[in-house]
Amino acid sequence: MNKLSTSLDSNHGCLDFKLENEFQQNIFGVVKTENMKEYLQKLGLETSDKAIYERLVQSVKNSRARGYHGKDDLAQHGDSDLDPVHV
């Protein structure tokens, strides 16, 4: 990512052709992922079962806080329903 931002800064917001192609190929690779663990690996994030579980639980909590779940949705349980389990 550093390489990308440095290139953008030095070229007035335009990427070098080679770097642009490399970036696109990396994006295409992320899009082709078939599971969460592979996706997180490609993003350079922690991929242990516990880290994935905690990330998903936090995502649900964030969605609830932003009101993305309807009133009749089963997800209207309290956050205590999402207490960490031992993974």
Summary of the structure (lengths in Angstrom):
residues: 87
radius of gyration: 18.6
end to end distance: 31.5
largest distance: 51.6
contacts: 165
relative contact order: 0.08
helix: 63%
strand: 0%
